[in-house]
């Protein structure tokens, strides 16, 4: 009879697929809650571990939740039922649910979110906007492909910015997008950076990209894009990251076929688009 899969087994696979050394220094990644020795039969993936998703995990009997955005991002002084985060943590602890977050390591990994975004748009000659360096670069050698922050590449067919905006609306789970630039701007090289990543605008410009696609940005980043005569497309934080969470469930399921693995069905974008 095969040995049961433990939380540690899944964590080791996650760490190998999304090396923690790729995470930003300010991040909080890895196993954040629970016992690594505990057997696990069911796994839930999500973008953000909210109270709705926690209740879903408990109801499904999930032994592990893999959430892109980490819990306890800021230090906690106490865990009590007096706060929403405390109630969520207590609920998970009482149900024996472990929590793991790959966050920015998942963003930058060779098979991570930004790589998936680049492939979704059929980009050619895909490369990081900021290649991994030092220990992160050494870790990347063990993974297929190239690790690093963001991605950039050539569109399979050049188009104008307005046409690219329509393509974004078709490919990502967003009904509308915000965008900056001249709609007639010719686009042959696209940069992508999931979530809130307008800081990669200068990297995109340096790499010869005409457009940066990200989730959200501050007003002054939009002004900077306009001043640089570049396109900036804001598709929403949720829309640029949620598809990869669904793909992550499939990846874990392939690696551990004996487990029940699924993305959260309760999670939704908190922002309403109209």
N, C-alpha and C positions, 0 to 999 in steps of 0.2 A: 504494500500500500504506500503510495507516494507521501512524502512529508508535506504537512500543510504549509501553505504560503504564509509568511509572516509580514508584518509591517516593514521589518528590516529588509526583507527580500525586495520589496517594491521600492523602498527608499534607495537601496543600492543601485537598482536599475535606473531610477530617476536621476541619481547623482552621476551615473555614467553617461546618460543621454544628455543631461543638462548640467555640465560640470559646475559645481558651486563657485569655483574660482572665476567664472565668467560674470558672476553677480557684481553689481556695483557695491562700493565700500559702505554706502549708507543703507544698504538693503537688509532685510531680515528674512533669510531663506532657510530651507531645510526642514527637518522634522520639528514642528513648533509645539505639538501637543500629543501626548499619548505615549504608550509603551512600544518600543521597537520590537519586543519579543512576542507581542500579541498576534495570534493567527488572524488572518483576514480572508473573507470570502467574497466581499462586495466592496466596490470602490465607486465613489462619486467624484466627478470633476466639475469645477465651476470657475467662473472668473473672480467672483467675490463671495466670501462666506458670510452671507447675511442670515438673519434669524429664519427667514423662509427656507433657505437652503439647508440650514442646520436641522430644521424640523424634517425636511425631506430626507436628509441623511439618516436620521434616527428612525424614521418610519420605514425606510428601505433596509434597515439593519446594516448599513455601511460600516465597515471597520476602519475605513480610511477615506478622508476627503482630500483631494489634491486641488488646492485653490491657487489660482495665479497670484492674486493679491494677498499678501500675508496678513495674518492676524497679529495682534500685539506689535504693530509697527513702531509704536512709541512705548517706552518702558511703562509697566504697570506697577502701581504701589499696592494695590489690593485687588482681589477677585471676589466680588460679592454680587448678590442679586439686586443691588441698588443701581447698577448701571446696565445698559443694554449689552455692552461687551462682556461684562461679568456674567450676566444671565446666559449669554450664548456659550461662553466657555464652560460654565457649570453644566449646562445641558449636554454638551459634547462629552465632558469628563464622566458624567453619571451614566451615559450610554456607552462608554468605552470607545468613542470615536477618535481616532488619531487624525492629525492635520499636518499636511506637508505643503510647503509653498516653494516653487522654483523661481518665481517672479522674473527678475532681470536676467537670470541665467537662462530661463526659457526664452526670453526675448532674443538673446544673442547667440544661442547655440546653433550648431550647424543645421539642425532639423527643427529649429525653434520658430517662434511666431513670425519674426521678420522674414526669415527664409520662406516660410509658407506664404506670406503676403506677396513676396516677389514672384514666387512660382504661380500664384493665383492669377497674376497679370501676365504670365507667360514671358517674363523678362529673360533676356539672353545675357550671357557673360555676367552672371550675378556675382557680386562681391560686397563685402561689408563697407559701410560708410566710414567706420572706424575699426580697422582690423584689430583683433586681440593682440596684446603685447605681453611680454614677460611670462609669468606663470600661466596666465590665461592662454597665451599662444601655445605653450607646451601642452596644455590640456587639450587644446583643439586638435593637435596632431593625432590624438587617439580616436577622434570622432570623424565620421565621414563628412566631407565638405569643409567649409571654412567658417570659423566662428568670428564674432565681432559684433559691434553695435550697428543697427540699421542695415539696410541693403540698398544697392543700386544696380541698375542694369539697363540694357537696351530694350525698348518696346519692340515686339515682333513686327509691328507696322507703325511707323510714325503717324502722329495725328496732331490735331490742335488741342489746346487746353480744354475748350468747351466739350469736345468729343470725349476726352479722357474723363471729365467730370461725369458724363453720362455712363461711361463704362464702370466707374467706381460705384455708382448708384445701382448698377445691375449686379455687380459681383459681391458687394458687401451688404450686410443686413441693415441698410439705412435707406429710408425713403427720400431724404434730402441731404444735401451737404452744404457746408460753407466753403467758399473758395475765393482766392485772391489772384488777380492777374488779368491780362488781356486774353479774352476767349479765343483769339486767332493765333495766340502764341504757338509756334511749332514745337512739338515735344517728341524727342527721340530717346532721351535717357531720363528715367524716372527713379527717384529715391523714395524709399518707404521706411517708416519708423513708427511702430505701433504705440498706442496710448497717447501720452502727453509728451511729445518729443520734438517740439519746434526748435530746440537748441541744435538740432542737426541741420538746420537750414544752411549754415556756413559750410558744413561738410558736403552737403549736396551741391552747393555752388562750386566748391573747390574740385569736386569730381566731375564737373561738367554736366550736371543734371539741370534740366529746365524746370522741373517740378518736384516738390516734396509732398508726399501723402502721409499724413499722420492723423491722430484722433482728435486732438484739441490743442489750442494754442492761445496765448495771451494776445491782447490787442496789439501790443508793440511788436510782436513777432509778425503779425500781418502787415504792419507798416514796413518792417524790415524787408519782407518778401517783395512788397510793392516797390520799394526803393531799389532793390536789386534786379527789378524787372523779371522776377521769377514767379512761377505759379506755386500756390500753396493750397492744398485741398485738405479740409478738415471733415472727416467722415464720422467722427464720434469715437470716444474712447472704447465704448462697448463694441461697436461695429468692427473696429480694427483688431480686437483681441478675442472676442467670443468664438469665432470660427475655429481658431486654433485650440481652444478648450475642448471643443467637440472632437477635433482630430486627435487630441491627446488621449481621450477616452479610448478611441480606436487603437492607438499605439500601445497603450497599456494592456488592452484586451488581447492584442496579438502576442505580446510578450508573456502574458499570463492567461492562457486560454481557459484555465480551470476557474477563473474568477469571473464574477458578474461586474462589468464595468460600464458605466453610462454617464453622460453629461447631465447636469441638473436640468430638470424640466420646469422647475419653478422660477429659475433666474430670468429676469427681464432687465432691459435697459431702464434705469430710473428716469432718464430724460424722455420727454414726449416730443416727437418731431412732427411738424405739420407744415 
